[in-house]
Amino acid sequence: MIELGGSKIATLICYDAEFPEYLCQAALAGADVVIVPTTLKVQREFVSDSMLSTRAVVNGLYVLYAIHAGAEGNS
């Protein structure tokens, strides 16, 4: 965890955010913000639109969920 501008920031990586205990552990450790870089595709919008929003409220923290941009492979 790092501290920046008075906020304690934790990081999860991609699929880790789908497990509620990780966000709970970050909150219990004193995090105010959890940053989650991910490569999930658009068809998994329920993760960002519903699941992480709910977990952020339940744990009393902010979740910054950054989905990748750009092309992959030959697309």
OpenMM code with the backbone's topology and positions (N, CA, C; nanometers):
from openmm import Vec3, app, unit

residues = "MET ILE GLU LEU GLY GLY SER LYS ILE ALA THR LEU ILE CYS TYR ASP ALA GLU PHE PRO GLU TYR LEU CYS GLN ALA ALA LEU ALA GLY ALA ASP VAL VAL ILE VAL PRO THR THR LEU LYS VAL GLN ARG GLU PHE VAL SER ASP SER MET LEU SER THR ARG ALA VAL VAL ASN GLY LEU TYR VAL LEU TYR ALA ILE HIS ALA GLY ALA GLU GLY ASN SER".split()
positions = [
    Vec3(0.0855, -0.1166, 0.0000),
    Vec3(0.0000, 0.0000, 0.0000),
    Vec3(0.0901, 0.1229, 0.0000),
    Vec3(0.0466, 0.2260, -0.0720),
    Vec3(0.1201, 0.3518, -0.0744),
    Vec3(0.0294, 0.4630, -0.0230),
    Vec3(0.0912, 0.5722, 0.0175),
    Vec3(0.0148, 0.6892, 0.0597),
    Vec3(0.0468, 0.8029, -0.0359),
    Vec3(-0.0577, 0.8658, -0.0855),
    Vec3(-0.0424, 0.9739, -0.1816),
    Vec3(-0.1453, 1.0821, -0.1514),
    Vec3(-0.0997, 1.1999, -0.1213),
    Vec3(-0.1909, 1.3106, -0.0943),
    Vec3(-0.2859, 1.2856, 0.0211),
    Vec3(-0.2415, 1.2091, 0.1191),
    Vec3(-0.3242, 1.1810, 0.2347),
    Vec3(-0.4167, 1.0609, 0.2196),
    Vec3(-0.4172, 1.0000, 0.1012),
    Vec3(-0.4990, 0.8802, 0.0785),
    Vec3(-0.4103, 0.7564, 0.0773),
    Vec3(-0.4606, 0.6494, 0.1341),
    Vec3(-0.3898, 0.5215, 0.1298),
    Vec3(-0.4450, 0.4429, 0.0116),
    Vec3(-0.3537, 0.3998, -0.0760),
    Vec3(-0.3921, 0.3370, -0.2019),
    Vec3(-0.3384, 0.1949, -0.2085),
    Vec3(-0.4282, 0.1006, -0.2353),
    Vec3(-0.3911, -0.0391, -0.2549),
    Vec3(-0.4147, -0.0743, -0.4019),
    Vec3(-0.3537, -0.1827, -0.4467),
    Vec3(-0.3683, -0.2268, -0.5847),
    Vec3(-0.4062, -0.3743, -0.5897),
    Vec3(-0.5035, -0.4051, -0.6731),
    Vec3(-0.5339, -0.5426, -0.7088),
    Vec3(-0.5077, -0.5558, -0.8578),
    Vec3(-0.4929, -0.6769, -0.9051),
    Vec3(-0.4664, -0.6971, -1.0467),
    Vec3(-0.5791, -0.7793, -1.1083),
    Vec3(-0.6466, -0.7217, -1.2039),
    Vec3(-0.7446, -0.7863, -1.2898),
    Vec3(-0.8423, -0.8765, -1.2152),
    Vec3(-0.8292, -1.0053, -1.2298),
    Vec3(-0.9245, -1.1037, -1.1781),
    Vec3(-0.9332, -1.1017, -1.0256),
    Vec3(-0.8297, -1.0537, -0.9562),
    Vec3(-0.8331, -1.0461, -0.8098),
    Vec3(-0.9539, -0.9664, -0.7603),
    Vec3(-0.9963, -0.8676, -0.8368),
    Vec3(-1.1068, -0.7812, -0.7948),
    Vec3(-1.2396, -0.8558, -0.7874),
    Vec3(-1.2483, -0.9727, -0.8486),
    Vec3(-1.3739, -1.0484, -0.8463),
    Vec3(-1.3923, -1.1276, -0.7171),
    Vec3(-1.2931, -1.1264, -0.6301),
    Vec3(-1.3015, -1.1964, -0.5026),
    Vec3(-1.3244, -1.0942, -0.3917),
    Vec3(-1.4383, -1.0971, -0.3237),
    Vec3(-1.4744, -0.9928, -0.2271),
    Vec3(-1.3759, -0.9799, -0.1116),
    Vec3(-1.3110, -1.0874, -0.0729),
    Vec3(-1.2213, -1.0800, 0.0423),
    Vec3(-1.1009, -0.9895, 0.0180),
    Vec3(-1.0576, -0.9733, -0.1068),
    Vec3(-0.9411, -0.8880, -0.1329),
    Vec3(-0.9728, -0.7402, -0.1099),
    Vec3(-1.0891, -0.6962, -0.1547),
    Vec3(-1.1286, -0.5572, -0.1286),
    Vec3(-1.1534, -0.5356, 0.0206),
    Vec3(-1.2104, -0.6344, 0.0860),
    Vec3(-1.2328, -0.6267, 0.2300),
    Vec3(-1.0998, -0.6163, 0.3045),
    Vec3(-1.0015, -0.6965, 0.2661),
    Vec3(-0.8691, -0.6916, 0.3304),
    Vec3(-0.8033, -0.5557, 0.3096),
    Vec3(-0.8175, -0.4991, 0.1912),
    Vec3(-0.7602, -0.3670, 0.1645),
    Vec3(-0.8244, -0.2622, 0.2546),
    Vec3(-0.9567, -0.2681, 0.2692),
    Vec3(-1.0278, -0.1742, 0.3560),
    Vec3(-0.9854, -0.1911, 0.5015),
    Vec3(-0.9747, -0.3158, 0.5465),
    Vec3(-0.9328, -0.3413, 0.6845),
    Vec3(-0.7891, -0.2954, 0.7110),
    Vec3(-0.7065, -0.2947, 0.6059),
    Vec3(-0.5684, -0.2486, 0.6194),
    Vec3(-0.5584, -0.0963, 0.6152),
    Vec3(-0.6725, -0.0294, 0.5917),
    Vec3(-0.6752, 0.1165, 0.5951),
    Vec3(-0.6778, 0.1851, 0.4605),
    Vec3(-0.6956, 0.1107, 0.3522),
    Vec3(-0.6997, 0.1720, 0.2196),
    Vec3(-0.8229, 0.2598, 0.2043),
    Vec3(-0.8040, 0.3713, 0.1364),
    Vec3(-0.9141, 0.4599, 0.0983),
    Vec3(-0.9543, 0.4351, -0.0467),
    Vec3(-0.8550, 0.3931, -0.1261),
    Vec3(-0.8711, 0.3742, -0.2698),
    Vec3(-0.8060, 0.2421, -0.3090),
    Vec3(-0.8700, 0.1688, -0.3987),
    Vec3(-0.8103, 0.0487, -0.4565),
    Vec3(-0.8080, 0.0665, -0.6080),
    Vec3(-0.6903, 0.0547, -0.6660),
    Vec3(-0.6729, 0.0663, -0.8107),
    Vec3(-0.6663, -0.0744, -0.8688),
    Vec3(-0.7438, -0.0974, -0.9755),
    Vec3(-0.7495, -0.2298, -1.0376),
    Vec3(-0.7292, -0.2171, -1.1886),
    Vec3(-0.6046, -0.2355, -1.2382),
    Vec3(-0.5868, -0.2436, -1.3831),
    Vec3(-0.6344, -0.3809, -1.4296),
    Vec3(-0.6976, -0.3858, -1.5466),
    Vec3(-0.7535, -0.5126, -1.5933),
    Vec3(-0.7506, -0.5227, -1.7447),
    Vec3(-0.7659, -0.6430, -1.7945),
    Vec3(-0.7756, -0.6657, -1.9382),
    Vec3(-0.9084, -0.7299, -1.9737),
    Vec3(-1.0059, -0.7224, -1.8830),
    Vec3(-1.1366, -0.7810, -1.9120),
    Vec3(-1.2010, -0.7114, -2.0305),
    Vec3(-1.2772, -0.7865, -2.1037),
    Vec3(-1.3436, -0.7357, -2.2233),
    Vec3(-1.4753, -0.6667, -2.1884),
    Vec3(-1.5299, -0.5941, -2.2835),
    Vec3(-1.6541, -0.5197, -2.2653),
    Vec3(-1.7694, -0.6114, -2.2249),
    Vec3(-1.7736, -0.7344, -2.2743),
    Vec3(-1.8854, -0.8224, -2.2424),
    Vec3(-1.8927, -0.8577, -2.0943),
    Vec3(-1.7943, -0.8176, -2.0141),
    Vec3(-1.7962, -0.8422, -1.8698),
    Vec3(-1.8305, -0.7139, -1.7944),
    Vec3(-1.9148, -0.6292, -1.8537),
    Vec3(-1.9480, -0.4997, -1.7943),
    Vec3(-2.0086, -0.5107, -1.6553),
    Vec3(-2.0734, -0.6224, -1.6217),
    Vec3(-2.1336, -0.6353, -1.4895),
    Vec3(-2.0287, -0.6235, -1.3795),
    Vec3(-1.9032, -0.6582, -1.4113),
    Vec3(-1.7968, -0.6484, -1.3102),
    Vec3(-1.7801, -0.5032, -1.2678),
    Vec3(-1.7642, -0.4141, -1.3643),
    Vec3(-1.7438, -0.2728, -1.3301),
    Vec3(-1.8741, -0.2019, -1.2962),
    Vec3(-1.9810, -0.2338, -1.3656),
    Vec3(-2.1068, -0.1616, -1.3472),
    Vec3(-2.1806, -0.1980, -1.2189),
    Vec3(-2.1696, -0.3203, -1.1749),
    Vec3(-2.2472, -0.3645, -1.0591),
    Vec3(-2.1608, -0.4166, -0.9451),
    Vec3(-2.0829, -0.5175, -0.9737),
    Vec3(-2.0117, -0.5886, -0.8680),
    Vec3(-1.9126, -0.4989, -0.7936),
    Vec3(-1.8241, -0.4307, -0.8657),
    Vec3(-1.7234, -0.3492, -0.7969),
    Vec3(-1.7840, -0.2256, -0.7322),
    Vec3(-1.8873, -0.1712, -0.7921),
    Vec3(-1.9557, -0.0569, -0.7305),
    Vec3(-2.0137, -0.0961, -0.5953),
    Vec3(-2.0770, -0.2119, -0.5916),
    Vec3(-2.1359, -0.2613, -0.4667),
    Vec3(-2.0283, -0.2876, -0.3626),
    Vec3(-1.9209, -0.3525, -0.4023),
    Vec3(-1.8128, -0.3836, -0.3076),
    Vec3(-1.7445, -0.2582, -0.2560),
    Vec3(-1.7355, -0.1558, -0.3389),
    Vec3(-1.6764, -0.0299, -0.2934),
    Vec3(-1.7625, 0.0315, -0.1827),
    Vec3(-1.8935, 0.0327, -0.2032),
    Vec3(-1.9846, 0.0887, -0.1032),
    Vec3(-1.9810, 0.0064, 0.0251),
    Vec3(-1.9873, -0.1246, 0.0120),
    Vec3(-1.9881, -0.2133, 0.1285),
    Vec3(-1.8624, -0.1945, 0.2130),
    Vec3(-1.7484, -0.1737, 0.1466),
    Vec3(-1.6210, -0.1624, 0.2178),
    Vec3(-1.5794, -0.0186, 0.2474),
    Vec3(-1.6597, 0.0779, 0.2033),
    Vec3(-1.6326, 0.2178, 0.2337),
    Vec3(-1.5063, 0.2717, 0.1702),
    Vec3(-1.4822, 0.2334, 0.0437),
    Vec3(-1.3651, 0.2850, -0.0258),
    Vec3(-1.3979, 0.3111, -0.1722),
    Vec3(-1.3045, 0.3755, -0.2398),
    Vec3(-1.3192, 0.4017, -0.3825),
    Vec3(-1.2454, 0.2933, -0.4586),
    Vec3(-1.3026, 0.2512, -0.5727),
    Vec3(-1.2362, 0.1551, -0.6598),
    Vec3(-1.2182, 0.2206, -0.7961),
    Vec3(-1.0939, 0.2290, -0.8403),
    Vec3(-1.0623, 0.2796, -0.9739),
    Vec3(-1.0328, 0.1591, -1.0607),
    Vec3(-1.1200, 0.1317, -1.1557),
    Vec3(-1.1130, 0.0117, -1.2377),
    Vec3(-1.0775, 0.0536, -1.3794),
    Vec3(-0.9577, 0.0206, -1.4239),
    Vec3(-0.9079, 0.0663, -1.5532),
    Vec3(-0.9037, -0.0490, -1.6531),
    Vec3(-0.9979, -0.0471, -1.7484),
    Vec3(-1.0039, -0.1491, -1.8515),
    Vec3(-0.9086, -0.1086, -1.9637),
    Vec3(-0.8441, -0.2080, -2.0231),
    Vec3(-0.7472, -0.1808, -2.1293),
    Vec3(-0.8123, -0.1124, -2.2489),
    Vec3(-0.7291, -0.0467, -2.3288),
    Vec3(-0.7765, 0.0199, -2.4500),
    Vec3(-0.6869, -0.0219, -2.5660),
    Vec3(-0.7384, -0.0096, -2.6836),
    Vec3(-0.6582, -0.0426, -2.8019),
    Vec3(-0.6879, -0.1807, -2.8553),
    Vec3(-0.6127, -0.2169, -2.9583),
    Vec3(-0.6318, -0.3441, -3.0272),
    Vec3(-0.5421, -0.4521, -2.9695),
    Vec3(-0.5864, -0.5759, -2.9866),
    Vec3(-0.5082, -0.6917, -2.9460),
    Vec3(-0.4843, -0.7784, -3.0670),
    Vec3(-0.3674, -0.8353, -3.0756),
    Vec3(-0.3388, -0.9267, -3.1852),
    Vec3(-0.3617, -0.8630, -3.3203),
    Vec3(-0.4410, -0.9275, -3.4040),
    Vec3(-0.4687, -0.8773, -3.5387),
    Vec3(-0.5954, -0.7927, -3.5483),
    Vec3(-0.6553, -0.7628, -3.4344),
    Vec3(-0.7803, -0.6859, -3.4384),
    Vec3(-0.7563, -0.5371, -3.4328),
] * unit.nanometer
topology = app.Topology()
chain = topology.addChain("A")
for resn in residues:
    res = topology.addResidue(resn, chain)
    for name in ("N", "CA", "C"):
        topology.addAtom(name, app.Element.getBySymbol(name[0]), res)
